[in-house]
């Protein structure tokens, strides 16, 4: 088993144990049944992979091998998506005390008020809302595109390291959601500040973010921030030009988590800690496996 497989297994045992102790086994079963979209997507995606393997690799045996290999490589992403969907449905039913009062208090002690409102009053505008909303939604695309780039360019060791770092920071954050749940300022006190810069043209995107978030207890730490920090770190070490291109978007993602009132400022700090833990674990794993941690030649890094 790979390290990320072990992490997923430990987290699954924790979810099951907590559900049993909280007498929420029916909710756990409902959340598992809610994973049917993942199964449908994976099944649909395996068809073109199988067809490509058969057509370009010499028949059905190669097609089946290619499907198995692809499934092996995308398994960490499946783990992360599956646990996110499970916890999205399960954590509200566990009815554990919310951490929001403490997180909100920390924000106010730093900024003299809510961090999101503080930021909006200084840089808030319709254009800022549009740009930061786009940055926030980009996290659904950029990490997958970057890891696919590494894989397609045959940087398999670096691909494995990045995947392990991202998976570690995400699964460890999910574990925190179980023991220290928080809904975020947009649910805990309502979207007070975002009304200062509201515009009907941005309403669909903002509503989509609100629907995706729902009332799930997934604010602390910020996985958006954690994943962005990990991706920026490895882009800097592998494709320097790509790093400078994505850096403004990455900064936008971090700002958006607070500006759109999805997270408290302290959630971003905790996300940075989760990212550091993921990078450290992946670096240690790389050295144990006997290959140099992600770093390309200087001339390649500049591309």
Secondary structure, 3 states (H helix, E strand, C coil): CCHHHHHHHHHHHHHHHHHHHCCCHHHHHHHHHCCHHHHHHHHHHHHHHHHHHHHHHCCHHHHHHHHHHHHHHHHHHHHHHHHHHHHHHHHHHHCCCCCHHHHHHHHHHHHCCCHHHHHHHHHCCHHHHHHHHHHHHHHHCHHHHHHHHHHHCCCHHHHHHHHHHHHHHHHHHHHHHHHCCCCCHHHHCCCCHHHHHCCHHHHHHHHHHHHHHCCCCCCCCCHHHHHHHHHHHHHHHHCHHHHHHHHHHHHHHHHHHHHCCCCCHHHHHHHHHHHHHHHHHHHHHHHHHCCCCCCCCHHHHCC
